[in-house]
Amino acid sequence: ELALEQLTDDGELRDSIVQIKKSGERAALLTHQLLAFGGKQVLKPRVVDLNQIVGETESLLRRVIGETVELKLSLSEPLGRVKVDPGQTEQVIVNLAINARDAMPNGGILQLQTQNTEIADAYGEQREEILPGRYVQLSVTDNGYGMDNATRAQIFDPFFTTKGPGKGTGLGLAMVHGIIRQSDGYIFADSKLGPGSVLRAYFPRVD
């Protein structure tokens, strides 16, 4: 950045330094995603209303998903409070929306829903167990092409991607999983080939 400030022309040297800057930014993003996946990221949690975070993210989501995907919000009121890092939770929502958009290349409907829920008995799904208790549930539903069981079992694994070379790092959902688990929450995927997918995130409710 300091070198770019001193360059006045648009020659080959400037192009090279721009590429160096972009490479540094990509490396920083990769490190950020790996820290999130590993649960080593420094979060700044506070008690918030998840509906407010979804609402503040809505305009960004509409730009990200494009004109061929219809965004629908179904936000329950009153909603219990959760203790999360608001900025990182926005990243969770955006990444889930992008993942859903990519599953609907020809357009479709993306629905975000919040609701209070209570888990009475511990149950396991996709190698993880959710503990009994009171939660706020965030559901992200699409009507895309869905996933088979083998794909569904790996979607939160780092570097796993069904996208072509150069089109994805395979860290988006791994980062989502890491942020949610670091917030003492859980996320599960429900999907079959054809009818689309539902990803459900559970955040513990706080008084």
ChimeraX attribute file (.defattr): number of C-alpha atoms within 10 A of each C-alpha:
attribute: neighborCount
match mode: 1-to-1
recipient: residues
	/A:1	9
	/A:2	6
	/A:3	9
	/A:4	14
	/A:5	7
	/A:6	9
	/A:7	12
	/A:8	8
	/A:9	9
	/A:10	8
	/A:11	9
	/A:12	9
	/A:13	11
	/A:14	16
	/A:15	12
	/A:16	11
	/A:17	15
	/A:18	15
	/A:19	11
	/A:20	13
	/A:21	14
	/A:22	12
	/A:23	12
	/A:24	12
	/A:25	12
	/A:26	12
	/A:27	12
	/A:28	12
	/A:29	12
	/A:30	14
	/A:31	13
	/A:32	14
	/A:33	23
	/A:34	19
	/A:35	16
	/A:36	25
	/A:37	25
	/A:38	16
	/A:39	18
	/A:40	13
	/A:41	17
	/A:42	10
	/A:43	16
	/A:44	11
	/A:45	15
	/A:46	12
	/A:47	14
	/A:48	16
	/A:49	17
	/A:50	25
	/A:51	22
	/A:52	12
	/A:53	15
	/A:54	21
	/A:55	13
	/A:56	12
	/A:57	16
	/A:58	19
	/A:59	10
	/A:60	12
	/A:61	18
	/A:62	14
	/A:63	9
	/A:64	15
	/A:65	21
	/A:66	12
	/A:67	11
	/A:68	13
	/A:69	19
	/A:70	15
	/A:71	18
	/A:72	13
	/A:73	15
	/A:74	12
	/A:75	17
	/A:76	13
	/A:77	10
	/A:78	10
	/A:79	18
	/A:80	22
	/A:81	20
	/A:82	22
	/A:83	19
	/A:84	24
	/A:85	19
	/A:86	19
	/A:87	12
	/A:88	19
	/A:89	20
	/A:90	18
	/A:91	16
	/A:92	20
	/A:93	22
	/A:94	21
	/A:95	19
	/A:96	19
	/A:97	23
	/A:98	15
	/A:99	16
	/A:100	28
	/A:101	24
	/A:102	15
	/A:103	19
	/A:104	21
	/A:105	12
	/A:106	10
	/A:107	18
	/A:108	18
	/A:109	16
	/A:110	21
	/A:111	18
	/A:112	22
	/A:113	17
	/A:114	22
	/A:115	19
	/A:116	19
	/A:117	17
	/A:118	14
	/A:119	13
	/A:120	10
	/A:121	10
	/A:122	10
	/A:123	11
	/A:124	11
	/A:125	12
	/A:126	13
	/A:127	7
	/A:128	11
	/A:129	12
	/A:130	17
	/A:131	15
	/A:132	13
	/A:133	13
	/A:134	17
	/A:135	23
	/A:136	24
	/A:137	24
	/A:138	22
	/A:139	21
	/A:140	22
	/A:141	23
	/A:142	28
	/A:143	19
	/A:144	23
	/A:145	18
	/A:146	21
	/A:147	20
	/A:148	12
	/A:149	12
	/A:150	8
	/A:151	15
	/A:152	17
	/A:153	15
	/A:154	15
	/A:155	21
	/A:156	24
	/A:157	16
	/A:158	19
	/A:159	15
	/A:160	17
	/A:161	19
	/A:162	11
	/A:163	11
	/A:164	8
	/A:165	8
	/A:166	6
	/A:167	9
	/A:168	13
	/A:169	15
	/A:170	17
	/A:171	22
	/A:172	27
	/A:173	23
	/A:174	21
	/A:175	26
	/A:176	25
	/A:177	26
	/A:178	25
	/A:179	28
	/A:180	23
	/A:181	19
	/A:182	20
	/A:183	20
	/A:184	14
	/A:185	22
	/A:186	22
	/A:187	22
	/A:188	23
	/A:189	20
	/A:190	16
	/A:191	21
	/A:192	16
	/A:193	12
	/A:194	12
	/A:195	13
	/A:196	18
	/A:197	22
	/A:198	21
	/A:199	17
	/A:200	19
	/A:201	23
	/A:202	27
	/A:203	26
	/A:204	23
	/A:205	20
	/A:206	13
	/A:207	7
